[in-house]
Amino acid sequence: MQYYLMKNILKNIKIKIYKNINSVLLIRKVGDNVACIAEFGIIDEFEKDKDYSVQYEPQKYNCIAIDDNILNDWWTELILIKTYFNSYSRPNFALARWGVTLIPPESLEDFYNIVLKDKRSKSSKELIDLMILLRKAISENKFIIHYGV
């Protein structure tokens, strides 16, 4: 009975199905005005041999969220920042927009300056929170984890 009801409901609604890094399916109605978010947190004990994409753990890293569209405005500068995708064994640049990025301490000052130059950083709570998080990571010489969309 539930399947039949669901089938009738979905028959007249266009949907998009997304699969994240943990194989969790997200279903959104096409046309919904839902913002995609990027999450950033501090890794207290960085493990060089760990694949951080295996588990989605934003609570563990006390992640803060920002609207992913903001990253589009920063992209030409972000591509110059040294990062790692999923694990320390995969050096790269910029952010893995649909995956996990590890931002090393030596790249955090450049990232902070990108955020600081954005006019919205003076009034946007999410960007102010991101700058506070970056300053804390810089002062403690910690890696930042980024979970993409």
Sequence and secondary structure as in RCSB ss.txt:
>XXXX:A:sequence
MQYYLMKNILKNIKIKIYKNINSVLLIRKVGDNVACIAEFGIIDEFEKDKDYSVQYEPQKYNCIAIDDNILNDWW
TELILIKTYFNSYSRPNFALARWGVTLIPPESLEDFYNIVLKDKRSKSSKELIDLMILLRKAISENKFIIHYGV
>XXXX:A:secstr
 HHHHHHHHHHTS EEEEE TT  EEEEETT     EEEEEEESS  TT  TTSS  TTTTT EEEETHHHHHHH
HHHTTSEEEESSTTSEEES  TTSEEEE HHHHHHHHHHHHHSGGGGT HHHHHHHHHHHHHHHHT EEEEE  
